[in-house]
């Protein structure tokens, strides 16, 4: 599912987002219209579409296509959800950490599509997740799904909801305009087929400057290492093909004001095809996103930025060596120092606490071979931007996961995962650029009854990059 929607979204955005993506003058709003939310909202439609409609469709499809008893829910299984403890479920890593957030995004964007704001839509997504855990499946409700489905779903849903509205702003009325909304945020797009613009947010929703990068790359060098107490396995390879989409909503140092959750937001989504390239049967998704929930802009145009409470969700793949996923809340900032008219340095930082998990290898099917736990996340990205010419980016992010809340047991029940990267992008002409990037990742895991394991992954790759903002996100 993630591959199909990534490809569709990339194609739609490449066609729909205009080259000049900086904030333009906006049309005057009708008298009395709030600049923050639509004139009209409907809790009734939102609850019918999210907790009932989305869950019913998923349940009926699963019940008719999946063998086994997992979706044979009845009054007895519903009753068990209220009388027996909730559990950590045994689904595959990608199902828990990608599939459930996407399902949550559908309920969230359904609520947004009926005029509810971010926080109200989050409540609808949380209710929909609870209904699914209690009545959508016959298995015991899971604690991990109750966290990742509404929280990850809200973050992804808000970004896709804004993408869909950017497409609506860019296109003339007609088939492709509505098809783009359905492709990017299906439940929101379907609500528009019923009510058109009745619940649509005002244009100020996307008044912030916006940059999008679409890239295709080939690994020129790849290497992975797995070490235990008694063995070391090293693998070399190259030629993996990656499709990637990155976006930034709200530039630090830009001429805009923070008003709502996710006015400042970052998205990085990719799919890497391995073992035979794009025609091979195996692919590795990655998804990272974070957005400002409560914050304020500081400084001014050119030198300034934004800081406050942020939310983040990650699903990161270090090739096929290991994966990590986290949902967290914390403090974040995005700052810019203007050095010259076309030269600036940027800093994007984040530190938070939440819930996460790490896993060895990548398995699309099968039972759980990973551990859930508390997670601490630290991230720092820096960029030196030469507008119209190129950008140099370096960054590091680290995840510390502990699957025990008892300090005396944490020493042998933890893992530490680190990703680092350095990237140089040079604009060739127009919106076309080329890039060279080097990535390196490490994972050290220690759990009872297993050897302490060390994993390392690194690669170098060349990219073609289509950029919608030739100033590479420089605020000015």
C-alpha positions in Angstrom: 0.0 0.0 0.0 2.8 2.4 0.9 4.5 2.0 -2.4 1.4 2.6 -4.5 0.4 5.8 -2.6 4.0 7.1 -2.6 4.2 6.7 -6.4 0.8 8.2 -7.0 1.5 11.2 -4.7 4.9 11.8 -6.3 3.4 11.9 -9.8 0.5 14.2 -8.7 2.8 16.6 -6.9 5.3 16.8 -9.7 2.5 17.8 -12.1 0.6 20.0 -9.8 3.0 22.1 -7.7 4.0 25.2 -9.5 7.6 26.2 -9.8 7.1 29.4 -7.8 6.1 28.0 -4.5 6.7 31.0 -2.2 3.7 32.6 -0.6 1.7 34.7 -3.0 -0.9 37.3 -2.3 -4.1 35.7 -1.3 -7.6 36.5 -2.3 -9.8 38.4 0.1 -11.9 36.2 2.4 -15.7 36.7 2.7 -16.7 38.8 5.7 -16.7 37.0 9.0 -14.7 34.0 7.7 -12.1 32.9 10.2 -8.5 32.8 8.8 -8.0 29.6 10.8 -10.9 27.2 10.0 -13.8 26.8 7.7 -17.2 28.6 8.2 -18.9 25.2 8.8 -18.0 21.9 10.4 -19.9 18.7 11.0 -19.0 16.4 13.9 -21.8 14.0 12.7 -20.3 13.5 9.2 -16.8 13.2 10.7 -17.8 10.5 13.1 -19.7 8.6 10.4 -16.8 8.8 8.0 -13.9 8.0 10.4 -14.8 5.7 13.3 -17.6 4.0 11.3 -16.9 4.3 7.6 -13.1 3.8 7.4 -13.2 1.0 10.0 -16.1 -0.8 8.3 -14.4 -0.7 4.9 -11.1 -2.1 6.3 -13.0 -4.7 8.3 -15.1 -6.0 5.4 -12.1 -6.1 3.0 -10.0 -7.9 5.6 -12.8 -10.3 6.6 -13.3 -11.4 3.0 -9.7 -11.5 1.8 -7.6 -12.6 4.8 -7.8 -16.3 6.0 -7.9 -17.1 9.7 -9.9 -15.8 12.6 -8.3 -12.4 13.2 -11.2 -10.5 11.7 -14.0 -12.7 12.9 -15.0 -10.2 15.6 -18.3 -10.8 17.5 -20.0 -9.8 20.7 -17.8 -12.1 22.7 -14.5 -10.7 21.3 -15.8 -7.2 21.8 -16.6 -8.0 25.4 -13.1 -9.5 25.9 -11.7 -6.1 25.0 -13.2 -4.6 28.1 -12.5 -7.4 30.5 -9.0 -8.6 29.5 -5.7 -6.7 29.4 -4.5 -5.1 26.2 -1.3 -6.6 24.7 1.6 -5.9 22.4 0.5 -7.4 19.1 2.4 -9.8 16.9 2.0 -8.2 13.5 4.8 -7.7 11.1 7.0 -4.6 11.6 5.7 -2.8 8.5 2.1 -3.5 9.4 2.3 -2.0 12.8 4.6 0.9 12.0 3.4 1.9 8.5 0.0 0.3 7.9 -1.7 1.5 11.1 -0.5 5.1 10.8 -1.8 5.2 7.2 -5.2 3.8 8.4 -5.2 6.5 11.1 -4.5 9.2 8.5 -7.7 8.2 6.7 -9.9 8.8 9.7 -8.0 12.0 10.5 -8.3 13.5 7.0 -12.0 12.4 6.9 -12.6 14.6 10.0 -10.5 17.4 8.5 -12.7 17.1 5.3 -15.8 18.0 7.4 -14.4 21.2 8.8 -12.8 19.9 12.1 -9.5 21.5 13.1 -6.3 19.5 13.8 -7.0 18.8 17.5 -10.6 17.8 16.9 -9.6 15.6 14.0 -7.0 13.9 16.3 -9.8 13.1 18.7 -11.7 11.5 15.9 -8.7 9.5 14.8 -8.1 8.3 18.4 -11.8 7.2 18.7 -11.5 5.4 15.3 -8.4 3.6 16.5 -10.2 2.5 19.7 -13.2 1.3 17.8 -10.9 -0.7 15.5 -9.0 -2.3 18.3 -12.2 -3.3 20.2 -14.5 -4.3 17.3 -12.5 -4.4 14.1 -10.4 -7.4 15.0 -11.1 -10.5 17.1 -7.6 -10.5 18.6 -6.9 -8.7 21.9 -6.6 -4.9 21.5 -3.0 -3.8 21.3 -1.3 -1.0 23.1 1.2 -0.2 20.3 -1.6 0.3 17.8 -3.5 2.6 20.1 -0.4 4.9 20.1 0.9 4.7 16.5 -2.5 4.7 14.7 -3.9 8.0 15.9 -0.7 9.9 16.5 1.2 8.8 13.4 -2.1 9.0 11.5 -2.6 12.6 12.6 0.8 13.7 11.5 0.6 12.0 8.2 -3.0 12.9 7.7 -2.4 16.6 8.2 0.5 16.7 5.7 -1.5 14.8 3.1 -4.6 17.1 3.8 -2.4 20.1 3.1 -1.0 18.5 -0.1 -4.5 17.9 -1.3 -5.5 21.5 -0.8 -2.3 22.7 -2.6 -3.4 20.6 -5.5 -6.9 22.1 -5.4 -5.4 25.6 -5.3 -3.2 24.9 -8.3 -5.7 23.2 -10.7 -8.7 24.4 -12.6 -12.1 22.8 -11.6 -12.5 19.4 -13.3 -11.7 15.8 -13.2 -8.0 16.0 -12.4 -8.5 18.5 -9.7 -10.8 16.2 -7.7 -8.8 13.1 -8.6 -5.7 14.7 -7.2 -7.5 15.3 -3.9 -8.7 11.7 -3.8 -5.2 10.3 -4.6 -3.5 12.3 -1.9 -6.1 12.2 0.9 -8.8 9.7 -0.2 -11.4 10.3 2.6 -11.1 14.1 2.2 -11.4 13.8 -1.6 -14.4 11.6 -1.3 -16.1 14.1 1.0 -15.6 16.7 -1.7 -17.6 14.6 -4.1 -20.5 14.9 -1.7 -20.2 18.5 -0.6 -17.7 20.2 -2.9 -16.2 23.3 -1.1 -18.7 23.4 1.7 -16.2 22.3 4.4 -13.0 23.4 2.6 -10.5 25.4 4.7 -9.7 28.9 3.6 -6.6 29.5 1.4 -4.6 30.8 4.4 -4.2 27.1 5.4 -1.3 27.0 2.9 -0.1 30.6 3.1 3.4 29.4 4.2 6.3 29.1 1.7 6.6 25.6 0.4 9.4 23.5 -1.2 9.2 20.1 -2.8 12.0 17.8 -4.0 11.5 14.7 -6.1 14.5 12.5 -6.7 15.6 9.3 -8.3 19.0 7.8 -7.3 21.3 4.8 -7.8 23.7 3.5 -5.1 27.2 3.7 -6.3 28.5 1.9 -3.2 26.8 0.0 -0.4 28.1 -2.0 2.6 26.5 -3.6 5.7 28.1 -5.3 8.7 26.6 -7.5 11.4 28.7 -8.4 14.4 28.0 -10.7 17.4 30.2 -12.1 20.1 31.2 -15.1 17.9 30.8 -13.9 14.3 31.0 -11.0 11.8 29.1 -10.9 8.5 29.9 -8.3 5.9 28.0 -7.7 2.7 28.9 -5.4 -0.2 26.7 -4.3 -3.1 25.5 -1.5 -5.2 22.9 -0.6 -7.8 19.8 -0.2 -5.6 17.3 2.3 -7.0 15.5 4.8 -4.8 12.5 7.1 -5.4 12.3 9.9 -2.8 10.0 12.8 -1.9 11.0 15.6 0.5 9.1 18.7 1.4 9.3 21.6 3.8 6.3 23.7 4.7 7.2 27.1 6.3 10.8 28.3 5.8 12.8 29.6 8.8 13.5 33.2 8.2 10.6 33.5 5.7 7.9 36.1 5.6 5.1 34.2 7.3 3.6 33.7 10.8 2.9 30.5 12.7 -0.8 30.0 13.4 -1.8 26.4 13.4 -0.3 22.9 13.9 2.0 21.9 11.0 2.4 25.4 9.6 6.0 24.3 9.8 6.4 20.7 8.8 9.0 18.4 7.2 8.3 15.2 5.2 10.9 12.7 3.9 9.5 9.6 2.2 11.3 7.1 0.0 11.1 3.6 -1.5 14.3 1.7 -2.3 14.1 -1.3 -4.7 16.7 -4.0 -4.0 17.5 -7.5 -5.4 16.9 -6.8 -9.0 16.3 -3.1 -9.0 13.0 -1.5 -9.8 11.6 -4.8 -11.2 12.6 -6.8 -8.1 10.1 -8.1 -5.6 11.6 -6.5 -2.6 11.4 -2.9 -1.6 12.3 -0.9 1.5 10.1 2.1 2.5 11.2 5.0 4.8 9.0 7.7 6.1 10.0 10.6 8.4 7.9 13.6 9.4 7.8 16.2 12.0 5.7 19.3 12.5 5.3 22.2 14.9 2.2 21.8 17.1 2.5 24.8 19.4 5.1 27.5 18.7 6.0 31.0 17.6 8.1 32.7 15.1 11.2 34.5 16.3 13.4 37.2 14.6 12.5 38.6 11.3 12.7 38.0 7.5 16.2 36.7 6.6 17.4 36.0 10.1 14.9 34.3 12.3 12.9 31.1 12.6 10.4 29.2 14.7 10.5 27.2 17.9 8.1 25.3 20.2 6.5 21.9 20.8 6.8 19.5 18.0 5.6 16.0 17.1 7.5 13.5 15.1 7.0 10.1 13.5 9.7 8.0 11.9 10.0 4.7 10.0 13.6 4.5 8.9 15.3 1.6 6.9 19.0 1.2 6.9 19.0 -0.9 3.7 17.9 -4.4 4.6 20.2 -4.4 7.7 17.8 -2.9 10.3 14.8 -0.6 10.8 13.6 1.8 13.5 10.3 3.5 14.1 9.2 6.0 16.7 6.4 8.3 17.7 7.4 11.2 19.9 6.7 14.7 21.3 9.4 17.2 22.2 11.0 20.6 21.7 12.1 21.6 18.2 13.3 24.6 16.3 14.2 25.8 12.8 16.5 28.8 12.5 18.2 30.7 9.7 21.1 33.1 9.7 21.2 35.3 6.6 24.8 35.7 5.4 24.2 37.5 2.2 21.3 38.2 -0.2 21.6 34.7 -1.7 23.5 32.9 1.1 22.2 31.5 4.4 22.8 28.9 7.1 20.0 26.9 8.5 19.6 24.8 11.6 16.7 22.3 12.2 16.8 20.6 15.6 14.5 18.3 17.6 14.6 16.4 20.9 11.7 14.3 22.2 10.4 11.4 24.1 7.9 8.8 23.1 7.3 5.2 22.0 9.4 3.2 19.5 10.9 0.0 18.3 13.9 -1.3 16.4 14.2 -4.4 14.2 16.9 -6.5 12.5 16.3 -7.0 8.8 13.1 -6.2 6.9 10.3 -8.7 6.7 7.0 -7.9 4.9 5.3 -11.0 6.4 5.6 -12.9 9.6 5.4 -12.6 13.3 7.0 -10.0 15.5 10.8 -10.2 16.0 11.3 -6.8 17.6 10.6 -5.1 20.9 8.5 -2.1 21.9 9.7 0.4 24.4 10.2 4.0 25.5 12.3 6.0 23.1 14.4 9.2 23.2 14.9 11.0 19.9 17.6 13.6 19.1 18.0 15.2 15.7 20.1 17.9 14.1 20.1 19.0 10.5 22.2 21.9 9.2 22.3 23.4 5.7 24.4 26.0 3.9 22.2 27.4 1.1 23.4 29.3 -2.0 20.1 30.3 -3.5 19.7 29.4 -7.2 23.0 27.5 -7.1 22.9 24.6 -4.6 22.9 23.5 -1.0 25.2 21.5 1.3 23.4 19.5 4.0 24.7 17.5 6.9 22.7 15.8 9.7 22.5 13.2 12.4 19.6 11.7 14.3 19.7 9.2 17.2 17.2 6.9 18.8 17.6 5.3 22.2 15.1 2.5 22.9 14.5 0.8 26.3 12.0 -2.0 26.6 12.0 -1.9 30.4 10.8 0.9 32.7 13.0 -0.4 35.5 16.4 1.5 35.6 18.2 -1.5 37.0 17.1 -3.6 34.1 17.6 -1.1 31.3 21.3 -1.8 30.9 20.7 -5.1 29.1 17.3 -4.3 27.5 18.1 -1.4 25.1 19.3 -0.5 21.7 20.9 2.6 20.3 20.4 3.6 16.7 22.2 6.4 14.8 21.8 7.7 11.3 24.0 10.3 9.7 24.2 11.9 6.2 26.0 14.5 4.1 24.6 15.7 0.8 25.6 18.2 -1.9 23.0 19.4 -4.4 23.9 21.5 -7.4 21.3 23.1 -9.6 21.9 22.5 -13.3 19.2 24.6 -15.0 15.6 25.5 -14.3 14.2 23.2 -11.7 16.7 20.4 -12.4 19.5 19.5 -10.1 22.0 16.6 -9.3 23.1 15.4 -5.9 25.7 13.3 -4.2 24.9 11.9 -0.8 26.7 9.6 1.7 24.7 7.9 4.5 25.9 5.9 7.4 23.9 4.1 10.1 24.7 2.1 13.2 22.6 -0.1 15.6 23.8 -1.6 18.9 21.2 -3.9 20.5 21.5 -5.7 23.9 18.7 -7.9 25.2 18.5 -10.8 27.7 19.5 -14.3 26.4 21.0 -12.8 23.2 24.5 -11.7 22.2 25.0 -7.9 22.1 24.7 -7.2 18.4 26.2 -4.4 16.3 25.0 -3.5 12.9 26.5 -1.0 10.5 25.2 0.2 7.1 26.6 2.8 4.7 26.1 3.8 1.1 27.0 6.5 -1.4 24.5 7.4 -4.2 24.0 9.8 -7.1 20.6 11.5 -7.6 18.6 13.5 -10.1 16.5 15.9 -8.2 13.5 18.0 -9.4 13.1 21.0 -7.1 10.1 23.4 -7.0 12.0 26.0 -5.1 15.4 26.9 -6.7 16.3 28.8 -3.5 16.3 25.4 -1.7 14.1 26.5 1.2 15.9 29.7 2.0 13.7 32.2 3.9 13.8 35.7 2.4 
